[in-house]
Amino acid sequence: EHLQKDFHVPLERICRIYNGVDVNYYANIPSAEVVGEFRQRWGISTGEPVIGGIGRLASGGVKGFDILLAATHLLKRTIPNLKTLIVGEGPRRSFLEDAARRLRIQENVCFVGTSNDVRIPLALMDVFVFTSRWPEAFGLTVVEAMAAGKPVVATRVGAVPEIIRHGVDGWIVSPNDPAAIAGCVVSLLGDKKLA
Protein backbone atom coordinates (compact mmCIF):
# COMPACT_ATOMS: atom_id res chain seq x y z
CA GLU A 1 0.00 0.00 0.00
CA HIS A 2 2.84 2.37 0.88
CA LEU A 3 4.62 1.69 -2.42
CA GLN A 4 1.42 2.15 -4.41
CA LYS A 5 0.19 5.27 -2.63
CA ASP A 6 3.40 7.20 -2.02
CA PHE A 7 5.66 6.00 -4.83
CA HIS A 8 3.03 5.15 -7.48
CA VAL A 9 4.43 1.67 -8.09
CA PRO A 10 1.93 -0.44 -10.05
CA LEU A 11 0.56 -3.40 -8.09
CA GLU A 12 1.80 -5.88 -10.69
CA ARG A 13 5.37 -4.77 -9.98
CA ILE A 14 5.09 -5.46 -6.25
CA CYS A 15 5.88 -8.82 -4.70
CA ARG A 16 5.51 -9.28 -0.98
CA ILE A 17 8.01 -11.56 0.76
CA TYR A 18 7.18 -12.16 4.40
CA ASN A 19 9.77 -12.28 7.14
CA GLY A 20 10.50 -15.71 8.47
CA VAL A 21 12.07 -17.19 11.56
CA ASP A 22 13.91 -20.41 12.17
CA VAL A 23 11.06 -22.37 13.73
CA ASN A 24 13.40 -25.12 14.95
CA TYR A 25 15.52 -22.56 16.81
CA TYR A 26 12.55 -21.03 18.65
CA ALA A 27 10.97 -24.41 19.33
CA ASN A 28 14.22 -25.56 20.95
CA ILE A 29 13.66 -24.38 24.52
CA PRO A 30 16.82 -23.48 26.48
CA SER A 31 17.82 -25.85 29.26
CA ALA A 32 15.80 -26.00 32.46
CA GLU A 33 18.89 -24.77 34.31
CA VAL A 34 19.18 -21.61 32.18
CA VAL A 35 15.45 -20.90 32.41
CA GLY A 36 15.56 -21.58 36.17
CA GLU A 37 18.40 -19.11 36.64
CA PHE A 38 16.43 -16.47 34.75
CA ARG A 39 13.34 -17.23 36.84
CA GLN A 40 15.34 -16.94 40.05
CA ARG A 41 17.07 -13.72 38.94
CA TRP A 42 13.71 -12.03 38.50
CA GLY A 43 12.02 -13.58 41.55
CA ILE A 44 9.41 -15.52 39.61
CA SER A 45 8.19 -18.57 41.51
CA THR A 46 7.32 -21.79 39.73
CA GLY A 47 3.59 -21.83 39.06
CA GLU A 48 3.18 -18.05 38.96
CA PRO A 49 1.38 -17.02 35.76
CA VAL A 50 3.64 -15.01 33.44
CA ILE A 51 2.75 -12.77 30.53
CA GLY A 52 5.03 -10.48 28.63
CA GLY A 53 6.10 -8.55 25.59
CA ILE A 54 9.33 -7.98 23.72
CA GLY A 55 10.40 -4.83 21.92
CA ARG A 56 12.22 -1.55 22.00
CA LEU A 57 10.98 0.78 24.72
CA ALA A 58 10.70 3.51 22.12
CA SER A 59 9.72 7.10 22.73
CA GLY A 60 6.21 8.04 21.77
CA GLY A 61 4.76 4.80 23.08
CA VAL A 62 4.70 3.14 19.64
CA LYS A 63 5.05 -0.35 21.14
CA GLY A 64 2.25 0.26 23.65
CA PHE A 65 3.98 -1.17 26.71
CA ASP A 66 1.96 1.26 28.83
CA ILE A 67 -1.13 -0.62 27.58
CA LEU A 68 0.46 -3.86 28.77
CA LEU A 69 0.98 -2.22 32.17
CA ALA A 70 -2.66 -1.09 32.25
CA ALA A 71 -3.75 -4.65 31.41
CA THR A 72 -1.51 -5.96 34.19
CA HIS A 73 -3.19 -3.53 36.59
CA LEU A 74 -6.60 -4.95 35.63
CA LEU A 75 -5.37 -8.55 35.80
CA LYS A 76 -3.81 -8.10 39.23
CA ARG A 77 -7.29 -7.77 40.74
CA THR A 78 -8.10 -11.41 39.96
CA ILE A 79 -4.57 -12.81 39.53
CA PRO A 80 -2.55 -11.12 42.29
CA ASN A 81 0.56 -13.24 41.70
CA LEU A 82 0.72 -12.44 37.96
CA LYS A 83 4.15 -11.50 36.61
CA THR A 84 4.64 -9.37 33.51
CA LEU A 85 7.97 -9.45 31.69
CA ILE A 86 8.94 -6.46 29.60
CA VAL A 87 11.92 -7.47 27.49
CA GLY A 88 13.74 -4.61 25.82
CA GLU A 89 15.50 -1.33 26.39
CA GLY A 90 15.00 2.21 25.23
CA PRO A 91 14.36 5.82 26.18
CA ARG A 92 10.83 5.11 27.49
CA ARG A 93 11.97 2.72 30.23
CA SER A 94 11.96 5.25 33.09
CA PHE A 95 8.48 6.46 32.04
CA LEU A 96 7.21 2.86 32.09
CA GLU A 97 8.85 2.15 35.46
CA ASP A 98 7.14 5.27 36.87
CA ALA A 99 3.83 4.12 35.37
CA ALA A 100 4.20 0.72 37.06
CA ARG A 101 4.76 2.47 40.41
CA ARG A 102 1.75 4.76 39.89
CA LEU A 103 -0.41 1.72 39.12
CA ARG A 104 1.05 -0.08 42.17
CA ILE A 105 2.10 -3.05 40.06
CA GLN A 106 5.88 -2.67 40.41
CA GLU A 107 6.01 -6.03 42.25
CA ASN A 108 4.25 -7.67 39.30
CA VAL A 109 6.41 -6.22 36.53
CA CYS A 110 9.97 -7.20 35.61
CA PHE A 111 11.85 -4.86 33.29
CA VAL A 112 14.43 -7.40 32.18
CA GLY A 113 16.25 -5.27 29.60
CA THR A 114 17.54 -6.75 26.38
CA SER A 115 18.15 -10.45 26.03
CA ASN A 116 20.82 -12.16 23.96
CA ASP A 117 18.44 -15.12 23.69
CA VAL A 118 14.74 -14.17 23.70
CA ARG A 119 13.86 -17.86 23.96
CA ILE A 120 14.73 -17.65 27.68
CA PRO A 121 12.09 -15.07 28.69
CA LEU A 122 9.68 -16.61 26.17
CA ALA A 123 10.09 -19.96 27.94
CA LEU A 124 8.64 -18.41 31.11
CA MET A 125 5.69 -16.70 29.41
CA ASP A 126 2.30 -18.38 29.54
CA VAL A 127 0.95 -15.74 27.14
CA PHE A 128 2.83 -13.39 24.81
CA VAL A 129 1.24 -9.95 24.42
CA PHE A 130 1.92 -7.62 21.48
CA THR A 131 0.55 -4.15 22.23
CA SER A 132 1.71 -1.91 19.36
CA ARG A 133 -0.43 1.17 18.81
CA TRP A 134 0.50 1.98 15.23
CA PRO A 135 1.07 -0.21 12.21
CA GLU A 136 4.40 -1.89 11.96
CA ALA A 137 5.56 -3.44 8.74
CA PHE A 138 5.72 -6.83 10.42
CA GLY A 139 5.48 -7.93 14.06
CA LEU A 140 8.50 -10.23 14.08
CA THR A 141 8.23 -10.87 17.83
CA VAL A 142 4.72 -12.23 17.24
CA VAL A 143 6.11 -14.85 14.87
CA GLU A 144 8.97 -15.66 17.24
CA ALA A 145 6.53 -16.20 20.12
CA MET A 146 4.31 -18.38 17.94
CA ALA A 147 7.34 -20.42 16.83
CA ALA A 148 8.18 -20.88 20.52
CA GLY A 149 4.70 -22.34 21.02
CA LYS A 150 3.28 -19.43 22.99
CA PRO A 151 -0.32 -18.28 22.74
CA VAL A 152 -0.41 -14.70 21.48
CA VAL A 153 -2.70 -11.75 22.14
CA ALA A 154 -1.94 -8.96 19.66
CA THR A 155 -3.36 -5.63 18.60
CA ARG A 156 -4.91 -5.26 15.16
CA VAL A 157 -2.14 -3.17 13.59
CA GLY A 158 0.04 -3.56 10.52
CA ALA A 159 0.55 -7.14 9.39
CA VAL A 160 -0.88 -8.74 12.55
CA PRO A 161 -4.12 -9.82 10.80
CA GLU A 162 -1.96 -11.46 8.13
CA ILE A 163 0.05 -13.35 10.77
CA ILE A 164 -2.78 -14.36 13.10
CA ARG A 165 -6.22 -15.68 12.32
CA HIS A 166 -8.26 -14.50 15.31
CA GLY A 167 -9.30 -17.40 17.51
CA VAL A 168 -7.21 -19.87 15.48
CA ASP A 169 -3.55 -18.85 15.70
CA GLY A 170 -4.00 -16.29 18.48
CA TRP A 171 -6.24 -13.49 19.64
CA ILE A 172 -6.48 -10.06 18.00
CA VAL A 173 -7.78 -7.03 19.90
CA SER A 174 -8.17 -3.34 19.09
CA PRO A 175 -5.18 -1.11 19.92
CA ASN A 176 -5.30 0.85 23.18
CA ASP A 177 -7.69 -1.58 24.85
CA PRO A 178 -6.20 -2.96 28.09
CA ALA A 179 -9.54 -4.50 29.12
CA ALA A 180 -9.70 -6.57 25.91
CA ILE A 181 -6.11 -7.71 26.42
CA ALA A 182 -6.85 -8.65 30.02
CA GLY A 183 -9.96 -10.58 28.99
CA CYS A 184 -8.03 -12.63 26.43
CA VAL A 185 -5.23 -13.31 28.92
CA VAL A 186 -7.73 -14.53 31.53
CA SER A 187 -9.30 -16.87 28.96
CA LEU A 188 -5.93 -18.29 27.92
CA LEU A 189 -4.59 -18.67 31.46
CA GLY A 190 -7.81 -20.38 32.52
CA ASP A 191 -7.94 -22.86 29.65
CA LYS A 192 -4.68 -24.65 28.89
CA LYS A 193 -6.25 -26.55 25.98
CA LEU A 194 -7.38 -23.28 24.40
CA ALA A 195 -3.93 -21.78 25.00
Secondary structure, DSSP 8 states (H G I E B T S, - for coil): -HHHHHH---GGG---------HHHHHS---HHHHHHHHHHTT--TT--EEEEES---GGGTT-HHHHHHHHHHHHTT-TT-EEEEE--STTHHHHHHHHHHTT-TTTEEEEE--S-THHHHHH-SEEEE--SS--S--HHHHHHHHTT--EEEES-TTHHHH--BTTTBEEE-TT-HHHHHHHHHHHHH-TTT-
